[in-house]
């Protein structure tokens, strides 16, 4: 064909060639997407689990801060009770007469965004502790609690030692607290995590305990 009809036929063929994908091209795209998904899912799941871990640690840290600030604000003794899981309750109590609960200030469930987080606590002599009592001045006290919390260790129940990024909350006798990351060789670490070798932070890093 020549002339106008030939040009129109050429334009139609060009539009057909540029108007879509061939079956081979579609199959290549599907294979590439499948490979990327397979490679990305483990990293994505690891990120989600470590996010749950951090959520649990930050929640416990916030609960301790709440108990301390409410003790000062109310000019009364407050009690932070950990568990189950990463859940907690903050109460106002009335020591030294029985140390009973006057009022529940706030409660947080361990299922709120951190179901797969594991929590353990340590006292200064490696005994288990689940409560922290604050005085009206914001200091911690052994009153009503033989083993006040000195350290909270937060890890993951599903990640292995090479994947998890454990966190610690350290509480001082003056009521101060710090959320930080454990590291290999920390002489004051009361409970070094199995993954310490995977979490070596340089000196001066603000995240390091």
C-alpha positions in Angstrom: 0.0 0.0 0.0 1.2 3.5 -0.7 0.2 7.0 -0.1 -2.3 8.0 2.6 -3.5 4.4 3.2 0.0 3.2 3.9 0.8 5.9 6.4 -2.5 5.2 8.2 -1.6 1.5 8.4 1.8 2.3 9.8 0.3 4.6 12.5 -2.1 1.8 13.5 0.7 -0.7 13.8 2.8 1.7 15.8 -0.1 2.4 18.2 -0.6 -1.4 18.7 3.0 -1.9 19.5 3.0 1.0 22.1 -0.5 0.4 23.5 0.2 -2.4 26.0 2.5 -5.2 27.3 3.2 -8.5 25.7 2.6 -11.7 27.7 6.3 -12.2 28.2 6.7 -8.7 29.6 3.9 -9.3 32.1 5.4 -12.6 33.2 8.8 -10.9 33.8 7.2 -8.2 35.9 5.3 -10.8 38.0 8.5 -12.8 38.6 10.4 -9.7 39.6 7.6 -8.7 42.0 7.5 -12.2 43.5 11.3 -12.2 44.1 11.2 -8.8 45.7 8.3 -9.7 47.9 10.0 -12.9 49.1 13.2 -11.1 49.9 11.4 -8.2 51.6 8.9 -10.0 53.8 11.4 -11.3 56.4 12.9 -7.8 56.8 9.5 -6.3 57.0 8.4 -8.8 59.7 11.6 -8.1 61.7 10.9 -4.4 61.6 7.4 -4.9 62.8 8.5 -7.1 65.7 11.2 -4.7 66.8 8.7 -1.9 66.6 6.5 -3.9 69.0 9.5 -4.3 71.3 10.2 -0.6 71.3 6.5 0.2 71.8 6.5 -2.1 74.9 9.7 -0.4 76.3 8.4 3.1 75.7 5.1 2.2 77.3 6.7 0.9 80.5 9.0 3.9 80.6 5.9 6.2 80.3 4.2 4.3 83.0 7.1 4.8 85.4 7.2 8.5 84.6 3.5 8.8 85.2 3.8 7.1 88.6 6.6 9.4 89.6 4.9 12.6 88.4 1.6 11.7 90.0 3.3 11.1 93.3 4.7 14.6 93.2 1.5 16.2 91.9 -0.8 14.4 94.4 1.7 14.7 97.3 1.1 11.0 97.9 2.7 7.6 97.4 2.1 5.9 94.1 2.8 2.4 93.0 3.7 1.2 89.5 2.8 -2.5 89.0 4.2 -4.4 86.0 2.4 -7.2 84.2 1.0 -9.3 82.7 3.3 -9.0 79.7 4.2 -5.4 79.1 1.0 -4.1 80.7 1.1 -2.1 83.9 -1.1 -0.3 86.4 -0.4 2.9 88.4 -2.1 3.2 91.8 -2.2 5.7 94.6 -1.5 3.9 97.8 -1.4 4.8 101.5 1.7 3.6 103.3 2.7 2.7 105.9 -0.8 1.6 107.0 -1.3 -1.6 104.9 -0.1 0.0 101.7 -3.6 -0.5 100.2 -4.8 1.1 97.0 -6.5 4.4 97.3 -7.2 4.9 93.6 -6.2 3.4 90.3 -4.7 6.2 88.3 -4.1 4.5 84.9 -3.9 1.0 83.4 -2.3 -0.2 80.2 -2.9 -3.7 78.7 0.1 -5.7 77.4 -1.8 -6.4 74.2 -1.8 -2.8 73.1 0.6 -3.0 70.2 3.2 -5.2 71.9 1.8 -8.7 72.1 5.1 -10.3 71.1 7.4 -8.4 73.5 8.9 -10.2 76.4 9.6 -8.3 79.7 11.7 -9.3 82.6 12.8 -7.2 85.6 15.8 -7.1 87.9 16.4 -5.9 91.4 19.8 -4.8 92.5 20.6 -8.3 93.9 19.2 -10.1 90.8 15.8 -10.9 92.5 12.6 -10.6 90.5 10.7 -7.3 91.0 7.4 -6.2 89.6 6.6 -3.0 91.5 8.0 0.5 92.0 6.9 2.8 94.8 7.4 6.5 94.6 7.3 9.0 97.5 5.7 12.5 97.3 9.2 13.8 96.5 9.5 11.5 93.5 12.1 9.2 95.0 11.8 5.4 95.0 11.3 3.6 98.3 11.4 0.0 99.5 8.3 0.7 101.6 5.5 -1.7 100.5 7.9 -3.4 98.1 10.8 -5.6 99.3 12.3 -5.6 95.8 11.8 -2.4 93.9 12.5 -2.5 90.2 16.1 -1.5 89.3 16.0 -2.5 85.6 13.4 -3.7 83.0 14.7 -5.8 80.1 12.5 -5.8 77.0 13.1 -8.3 74.1 11.1 -10.2 71.5 9.4 -13.6 71.8 9.7 -14.3 68.0 13.0 -12.8 66.8 16.3 -14.6 67.3 19.3 -13.1 68.9 20.7 -11.8 65.6 17.5 -10.0 64.7 16.1 -8.4 67.9 17.1 -5.0 69.2 16.6 -5.3 73.0 16.1 -2.3 75.2 16.4 -1.6 78.9 14.8 0.8 81.4 17.1 1.6 84.3 15.6 3.2 87.5 17.8 4.9 90.1 17.1 5.3 93.8 16.3 9.0 93.2 13.5 8.0 90.9 15.3 8.9 87.7 15.0 6.5 84.7 16.6 6.0 81.4 15.6 4.0 78.2 18.6 2.7 76.5 20.2 -0.1 74.5 22.4 -2.8 76.2 25.8 -3.3 74.8 28.6 -5.9 75.0 31.0 -5.3 77.8 28.7 -3.1 80.0 29.9 -3.9 83.5 26.7 -2.4 85.1 24.4 -4.4 82.9 22.4 -6.6 85.3 21.1 -8.9 82.6 23.1 -8.8 79.3 20.9 -10.0 76.4 22.0 -12.9 74.2 22.2 -10.5 71.3 24.7 -8.2 72.9 27.3 -9.0 70.2 24.8 -7.7 67.6 24.2 -4.4 69.4 27.6 -2.9 70.0 27.2 0.8 70.0 30.2 3.1 70.0 31.2 5.1 73.0 29.2 8.4 73.2 26.2 7.0 71.4 23.2 8.4 73.3 21.3 5.1 72.8 23.8 3.1 74.7 23.3 2.2 78.4 
